[in-house]
Amino acid sequence: MHSQLQSLLDYYNVDKQVKDPAAIDWKSYKERIHTDGVVDKIHAKYEKFLASEYTVDSAVGRLGAASEKIKALDIALQYNYMLHYSHYFEHLITMETLTNIGDVT
């Protein structure tokens, strides 16, 4: 599993995948897009993305462990599941009873 994750992250790792990205003409986008600051924000996010790297060890470390937030969400999901299941099941029993009872008049 570690080797599969390593190969996936190597594929998306910027240093290994993009050696010389095609130059983006940010000036032409600024001329065509008239909303103030949009192109600058996208350019900044693009530069930040290109500077990021992915590490395998931290990604593997997250696979088996659940945070407290995820555990709390799981409890809420299980509670809501059981609440709706019991409600649905009671309606199903009632419908089956009415079907099998026959004509009560």
Rosetta blueprint (number, residue, H / E / L):
1 M L
2 H H
3 S H
4 Q H
5 L H
6 Q H
7 S H
8 L H
9 L H
10 D H
11 Y H
12 Y H
13 N L
14 V H
15 D H
16 K H
17 Q H
18 V L
19 K L
20 D L
21 P L
22 A L
23 A L
24 I L
25 D L
26 W H
27 K H
28 S H
29 Y H
30 K H
31 E H
32 R H
33 I L
34 H L
35 T L
36 D L
37 G L
38 V H
39 V H
40 D H
41 K H
42 I H
43 H H
44 A H
45 K H
46 Y H
47 E H
48 K H
49 F H
50 L H
51 A H
52 S L
53 E L
54 Y L
55 T L
56 V H
57 D H
58 S H
59 A H
60 V H
61 G H
62 R H
63 L H
64 G L
65 A L
66 A L
67 S L
68 E H
69 K H
70 I H
71 K H
72 A H
73 L H
74 D H
75 I H
76 A H
77 L H
78 Q H
79 Y H
80 N H
81 Y H
82 M H
83 L H
84 H H
85 Y H
86 S H
87 H H
88 Y H
89 F H
90 E H
91 H H
92 L H
93 I H
94 T H
95 M H
96 E H
97 T H
98 L H
99 T H
100 N H
101 I H
102 G L
103 D L
104 V L
105 T L
